[in-house]
Amino acid sequence: MPRQIILDTETTGLEPSQGHRIIEIGAVEMLNRRLTGNRFHQYLNPEREIDAGAVEVHGITNEMLVDKPRFADIAADFLAFVQGAELVIHNAPFDTGFINSEFRLLGETAPATSIETVCTVLDTLRLARKLRPGQKNDLDSLCRHYNIDNAQRSLHGALLDAEILADVYLAMTGGQAMLFQEPGEAASAAKQSVSAHTIRRLDDNRPALVVMRATDEELAGHAKILGEIDKKSGGKCVWKELETTQ
């Protein structure tokens, strides 16, 4: 699995075409579906006024940004952090549009012509709409759906939203990596999962475990369900393949 960067930005307004700028970038790194603790977080001086409506959303004022660096000052460091990664962004066209606008403003000194030339991009809003068609799929709605605690989120903030999005992304894609793997791959992934936890030897004097074997009727029902799953998955039912190889 590629290195992933979960990213969010805050801006002075909604349209880079109207001269709006990025005022905060927050990004966290994920390797093999685990947060590494590496992060990139920077407030930026946009060199223009922030729209009142934007301040109501994120709470960042011009006064807070007077002494902060400009995008030009951190562009190289930002690019070094995200280089070669898959960017995971909610409503990706918004954030990538602003990042690319900042690159254009740098002209020949820009470290890249666009973010898409150095990273791949995964849009979690698009993914959520496929998983939950016709429903609200903003970040707060997804937190409620997946029981993710975002109680500390009274205002938007790029780093906090990136951390919350990491939890949402993992919840949305949980289990899918193993569902359609080959039997050997699934067994290997399961072994790795077990090895991540401490293994404790049980007391040899423990009572014998009661073994309850499935009845013929239960086995037939089990086989029927696996057959239906195998049909719907196009012949990729891992459990059915495991049974036939045993």
C-alpha positions, 0 to 999 in steps of 0.5 A, a space after each residue: 500500500 502506498 504512503 498516504 497523506 491525509 490532508 486538509 486546508 483552510 482558506 480566505 474564501 471559496 474561490 482561488 479564481 477570485 484571489 482567495 488564498 490558503 491560510 492553513 495546511 494540516 496533513 498527517 502521514 499514514 503507512 499500511 493504514 496506521 498513522 505514523 505520527 509524522 505531520 505537516 502543519 502550518 498557518 500562512 499569511 495570505 497577504 489579503 483579507 479573510 472573508 467574514 463568512 470564512 472566519 465564521 467557519 474556521 475562526 482564523 483572523 487576519 490578526 492571527 496570521 500577521 507574523 506567519 510565513 507566506 506560502 512561498 516560504 514553506 512550499 518546498 518543505 510542504 512538497 517534500 512532505 507529500 512527494 510521491 504519496 497518495 493524498 487523501 482529501 475530503 472534497 479533493 478538487 477544492 483543496 487541490 485547486 487552492 494548492 495549484 493556485 498557490 503554485 501558479 502564483 509562485 511562477 518559475 520558482 514553484 516547486 511543482 506545476 501542480 500537486 497531481 504531478 507529484 502525488 495521486 489523489 483520493 477524494 473521500 467525498 466521492 468515495 462516500 457518495 458511492 457508499 452512501 448515495 443520496 445521504 449527507 456526506 460532509 465530515 460531521 455526518 460521516 463521523 455520526 454514521 461511523 461513530 467517530 468522536 469529533 466533539 472537540 470540533 467546534 470550528 474547522 481546523 486543517 490539522 484537526 480535520 485531517 486527523 478526523 478524516 483519517 479515522 473516517 477514511 479507515 472506517 469507510 474502507 475497513 476490512 475491504 483490503 482483506 475481503 477480496 484477497 487470495 487465500 494466501 494473502 488473507 492468511 498472511 494479513 490475518 497473521 500480521 494482525 495477530 502478531 501485532 498483539 501480545 500473545 499470552 499462553 493460557 493456563 494448562 490446568 484450565 477446564 476443557 473447552 466445550 466443542 459444539 459442532 454444526 448440524 447438517 442443516 446449519 452446514 447446508 445454510 452456511 454453504 448456501 450463504 457462501 454461494 450467494 456471496 461468491 456469486 455477488 463478488 464475482 467468484 472472489 469469496 475468500 471464505 469459500 476459497 479457503 474451505 475448498 483448499 482445506 
